[in-house]
Each structure stands twice: as C-alpha cells, then as structure tokens.
Amino acid sequence: GTFISQAKYAQDMLMRFMMKDVKGASTPMQTKCHLELNPNGKDVDQKVYRSMIGSLLYLCASRPDIMFSVGMCARFQSNPRESHETAVKRILRYLMDTPNFGLWYPHGTSFDLVGYSDADWAGCKMDRKSTSGTCQFLGRSLVSWSSKKQNYVASSSTEAEYIAADSCCAQLLWMRQTLKDYGVICDKVPLLCDNESAIKIGHNPVLHSRTKHIEIRHHFIHDHINRGDIELSYVPTKIQLAE
C-alpha cells in the first residue's frame, strides 16, 4: 500500500514555534472545549497566531484528526487572545505525541464509495451555529473530509444533521461523476448518518410542522435517493467515523 505523511513538516513546524521540548498531549483539544471571542482576554501576537494557523491548515492535508480543532481556532484570527493561543498550542502538543500519523491506502481493497456525515448541534457559543463533519471513503481509504461551520443557525439537531448529510451528498455526487469519467460506476452510494429523524426526512420530506423551517434547497438529497444515486442509511454513533 501507500502511506502519506507530513512528519518532517510537523517536526519543522514544532521547532519553528519553539514547541519541540514541551509536554505532549493525547488529544488535539480538550473535551467539550468551546472557544469564545473573550474580548477582555490578554492580546497575543496576531502575526504569530496566523502563522501557526496557516501551518496547521497545510498539515490538515494528511491529518484529518486535527481538522475540527484547527478550524475552530481559525475563527479567531482577526483578534486572537491568550485563550485561543493556548488552544492552538495544545494542537501542537498533540502533534508532538503523534508526529508520524498519516493516511494509509492499502493495496488490493475494494473500490466502493461510501460517505459519513455528522454535526454538532449549536456547538459554537458565539452564534450557536452547528458544525458539519463529513468524510468519504473509497473502500478502506479515506480520500476526502471536511469540518465546516454551517451558514445559519439550525433550530433542531435533526436540521443540523440533515444539512450535514446534504453537504456530504453533494461531495459524493461529485466523486461519483468523477469516478464515472474513469469508467468506475457507483450506484446507490451509501451515505451513513446517526440521526434517524434526518434519514426519515431524506426519504419523505413532507413539509409538516417539524420540517418546514428547513430550506428547500437541502431537499435535493431526497431527489437523489429516489433516483438511486444515494442510499441514506443509519449507522450507530459508536462507529460513526465522521464523529
């Protein structure tokens, strides 16, 4: 198989930001960490903060495990505070413990396309917007992933999960068409979600009192389910890879 890693880049980055000899961390972010604007907090060097964020974003090309944490810290580049810098340094401490992590693409596995979608409802404490998390696999190989704050506030966890599934669906359809250009046909691509209400809306988007607040543009996933392009299915949270 093939292993893709940015270990040398990670080591150089730790040295550049003088984090080579600090204590490592087992996770890139504390459990239930919610960063805020913190206007009364201590100012930090904006240039250094942006440099750290830029370096970490480049590293996300082979490290999906830090994607969510880096994306959350990147929201405060305009006016970073000491609490934000501490969160970024924890990611660097995590890289100290895991410098050789990367992406493994095994030889001889199946070439089936499958997607996972998840969302944290109202996770941002500033504007209460949710964050969508999606990942797409070809067999056992992770080939695409994202962690992005949604454009507007979701009024229910079902809506947040449905919007995340919509985003994953769009990516799967693009990948399906690209594979078709190379002669690989993928019918009924599995899209796995851990919210049963969102799955039911995808199969039957009746605009009753619980779903009328969801924008119509997100209902295009229902059309592709009917066409047989996408198969929206349930997956338990314990094995939800987008979690």
Secondary structure by P-SEA (a helix, b strand, c coil): cbbbbaaaaaaaaaaaaccccccccccccccccccccccccccccaaaaaaaaaaaaaaccccccaaaaaaaaacccccccaaaaaaaaaaaaaaaacccbbbbbbccccbbbbbbbbbbcccccccbbbbbbbbbbcccccccccccccccccccaaaaaaaaaaaaaaaaaaaaaaaaaacccccccbbbbccaaaaaaaacccccccccccccccaaaaaaaaaccbbbbbbcccccccc
